[in-house]
């Protein structure tokens, strides 16, 4: 295997040096024409993105967990239309690998269709698959196009493409290096058959999503050729290079406005797949100097024997989620915006594992990086004119559930349910609360499916969907709350269920400036309750989360960790309570407007217990409204108690530095407290 090294991957993410021809073409792009040209690239990509969603079959594809992109001839990302920014880092690595290794054999020709999903070659994890096409104009390679999305089946040891039980890459099913799967604009039939074989649990989803990627990449290719023919090769070539230059300048200008300094964040998780234990899933040291960032992950826990590891480019992709959504939101989705940012990854950490490591749950391993970048950048931006754009971390839970089996329509299926992951709460903002059920931190423009569509496509019943009270982190500004949805097997004898997450005991995201993190997410199901019978009896008006958890309908609540390996669930039995996490809080809860607390209670977003014990609000027993005088007095008491418990830094550090978790929970952590590798990991 000749997969690229870490150094080669990081170099591929940097923008190539302009050729003499590209420099000469810059003069062809005048003011006014430049802005129109940029908009035309965006229009082409937006059309491609719409084609992509309408052509996809899997739930994630239909929800918009995808990206459509265009590149210059050297493989630099020029612009993209994205539901998820995570995928923006993949194609430049892959295209530059193809240019370096396959230009002569098998060659790069007009009409080629290239494809890959292997993280060793630049991918995220193998459900994330990309189709790439070269663009030839008048016989010359002038650009590339790509379409990438998440398909939830890869023929792995468990359904759904993200096997929790995988121990090495050999358990993860289809891992394709960059390869030519089509030629002369036609997909090879033997390749389609190969995909069908790997996707037997859900052959239709896999093969249809394959075609969706290819037709989308081709649509963008065709539109680019029209642009080359209309505007001329000199103009489009110059436009692409000017867009890269402008994007880099915009990124450097933004970074230069932040104060120089070193910003750190440590985040933790409670498990690696089915193995439980404390992990420091990210230790980030972000050094900002002039117009550059250096991000170092030294101190992150060692790689583990599960699928909860991520290769470095996947980690960078997770940083891109936050950076493009909140920092470079007004700049193109471009390789050039990451030009001022350098990275350091220590070997054999869970964020830079050995080549044979399982990484199918890389998105779980990288939640710490997503949360840490929000925390570090938020503190750096707070002292600038950008302070209103500062937000606490999103939930970054990714509480994903997979169903598989034979549907009520007699069709084999294996799919990830998009509702919970697309309804997480947003992190609280510096001036307002986070948005409730905001969306998917991995896919800012992803859409939660309609319940009726879920029930039509999958053999399940969804009796209720609601906000999940108290799931958002408390603060002066509250994190947005997540959701709860009840799932019941219906119309079929059984389904196979599994779920993916790691936040049942410890939450990864860190809040900002005195806010609280969000609540943890247990894996909840019920035994001994007949939901369809309850509905037939007419009790659906009161069937909600609070009633179920209070035992109103009998049965037994089963609480586990959220990550669960594949298991059968019989007809009309509760599969699980699908819950999505809330966002982190911002600022001290005692500074929250008491009337905002009252409204949250009225709206069912927080409990009366939280209003009293977290926000220290007192209510008039007769009216149920805020008692402002008693609230002010109670908050003064709470503040006085805090001060009484206060210590000097030296006193605190002396006691804190002596504390250590029990040895039995440090099996995944590494050495205490620096998280260095203790024993090398052997995989068979």
C-alpha angles and dihedrals in degrees: 000000000000100000114160120268123240089259091052092048093050090047091050090058089060119086116260120243112266116253121234088254092054091050091052091050093058089079090061091065109079127184110278092024087062094056092046090049092051090051091050091055089051092049092051091050094046090053089051092050091053091048089050096054093044092049098047125097107191120083093246092051093049089047090057101252089154148092133218116199147174128212138189121250092273093055100256113149107246102175140338144188109224145183086181125030089196090087096053093090097053108069098052090057092047097044093049089048090053092048092051100043110024106035091105102027120057084358133215115262141168109277096026118145114202125191141184143156103172116123091209088067096046107291130127101230130325099269086064104081130176135202115203130190130188117228116222121190119187089346096308128111103242106158147348133232131202141186120194133179143154117263115190101221131063104155092260127157089272128033122262103049095263105079111194091199097053113126100183140004088271090072095053103079123221115031110170123188115213104296140162108253098167139031135193088013093301127113115231113248093218090056092051088051090051091053090048090053093051090045099048091131087058108006094163095053093048098047095040092050089049090056091044091058092048096046090048094051088048093049090055090045091054093048091049091052089053088052092049091049093047101040101026132246093268092056097047093043090050091044092055093050092045090051089054092049093048093047092053092046091050092050093048092048091053094047092047090059092063121086115260113250150107117276123189136188131177120197131185141202134194106226149014105223108302094345112093126211143107116286131181091222092184136014106181126188110185115190115193117196125166105313098340141084127208114194118194124188097191109139096041115133119268123267113277136213095254133077090264095103129104132204114232098257088054089055091050088050089056090052087051089060091065099031096053093041099047112011110031094026092132096046128081119271091252143146086237095067089064092048093099093049124087128186138208122199122183112222121255095020120130086257093052108028132170118283095257094051119124109248104166089115092046090130088064093047091051098051088097091057091050091050095043095052090053090051097045096043092044091058092045093051097043093081093053139072086268092070092114089063093056114116136178116243121290117241093265089188100133090195094187125181127193128206123192138171135077116324128226085263092059093252123133110238142174115180143155114239108240099198102082097040092048095051104056119138120257120240116261116266130227091253106024146016123284118259115267115240086359100167142258118331088210093051113031094187097040118128129222110233122245113260091235090056091051091051091047096049100038134042095250143104121222108198096178144008119189146148113279108236117229093010094117120082114258121241147122079291114030125229113244114265125242129223142258124213128178117223124197128181108245140174094010135073093246146334132215113240133191134157138204129213141100107212105094097111106013126031116219104209120088120216125225134248100349099327122134127245120243124267122273122258117235122193103251131188136150135234128197099024124112105212097181089053090051089053092048088051090058098249095125092107090070099032103118141129096270093050093049094048091046090057095243092146097039123235128109127285110226114203121192137148110291093243107080130169122233117298137160121253115196127227118294092006123126109262096192144301102265106215130179122204126245128234128267122267129248124217133353114320089221088066093057116115105258090221090057088053090051091051091049090055091048091049092049094242096121133020127246087246091060092046090055104035104031104029094031094225123157123207133205105253092215101048102022089228127126115284098214097190095050091043093054091048093048093049090052088054092050092049091049090052090051092052091049089056092048124121136189116257092253092052092047094046094048092057098036095050090057094056120099133173117245114282092240092068095047096071091110100030103079122221116349123277103353097050094226121160110278103175124016112245117240120203126190 
